[in-house]
Amino acid sequence: MDFTFSVSQLQALSNLLSPADQEEEELEEQPAGGAFALNPGKIGPPKGSNPPDSSPEEPTDTKQIWAKDDVPEGSEFEDIWDPRPQPEYEILFKQQVGTEDVFLGMSRKDGSTACCEDMVIKIKLPDCKPADVILDIKEHFLALRSPNYKLGLHLPHPVDSKNGKARFITDTHTLEVTLTMKREFDFINFA
């Protein structure tokens, strides 16, 4: 293939690449021959011009490397070098029903998890004392630490991290955590 261009074609290409309303300063910076010098400094809007639809950014801490949105919730607990095993656990869903729900069918509740209000997480911790367990609950993450076990659990639904209950059943060495789920109001969860 032969790529030869005439002078008029090159000049037309140069006019296409350089806008017609260039300032005189930019025209003086062009090298001889009318070719437009494209470099990384020419990419984007000219210096000193503000985009019309830009809003002022919030002041940020210059010493922070990451923003909160950059790091997923619970990633600080994922330590691959920690040799402690993960305990056995199960996630159950619980709903509050009355006689009008069960016998009369007056509400739209059924046995599915879409109608549940609470999430119950049962964690088996053999050879652990309740005082040794450290439990941290975020909206999407549950972290449990003990001398023998560690658990970092991404929750299937967002929960209310401020209001929850935990109880340690000493007979079975099970920690039972009950959390209220944050649900969008829909035709089932209207209350």
C-alpha positions, 0 to 999 in steps of 0.5 A: 500500500502506498500512502503518499499525500499531496500538500493540499491533503496534508494542509486539509488534515492539519486544518482538521486537527487544529481548530480554526479559532486558535489564539495567536499564541498557539499559532506562533508555537506551531513549527514551520510548515504549518503542522500542528504539534500534538503532545500530552499537554494538548489533551483535554480542556485548555488550562485555566478554563472550567467546564460549565457543568462541573461542581466544586469538589469536596475538600479531601484529605491530602494524606489519604491514599484511598477513598472510602468507595475504593476499598470494599467493606470488610477487606481489612479483615481478609488476611491470607496469612492468618492460619486460624481456621474459619468456623462452621456457620449457617445463615437463617432467615426469620420473619414475624408472623401472626395468626392473620398471616398463618391462618387467614392469609390476610397479608402477602407474606409467604415462606420465602426469604423475601418476606423475612425481616431478620437474618440469624447467623449461627456460628459454631465455636468449639473450645471458645469462651464468650469473653474471647470472641470479638464481633464487628458488624458492618452493613454488608460484612460480619467479622468475628475473631477469637484465639482459635477462629476467624470469620469474615462473612459478606452478608447476602443483604444489608443489615442494620449494624447498630441494632442487633442481638448476639447470644452465646449458647454455652451448651453447644458453643454456638454464637447466635447473631440476629440482625435486622435486614434493611429492605426496600419497601415493596408490595411485601415489605410495606410495614 
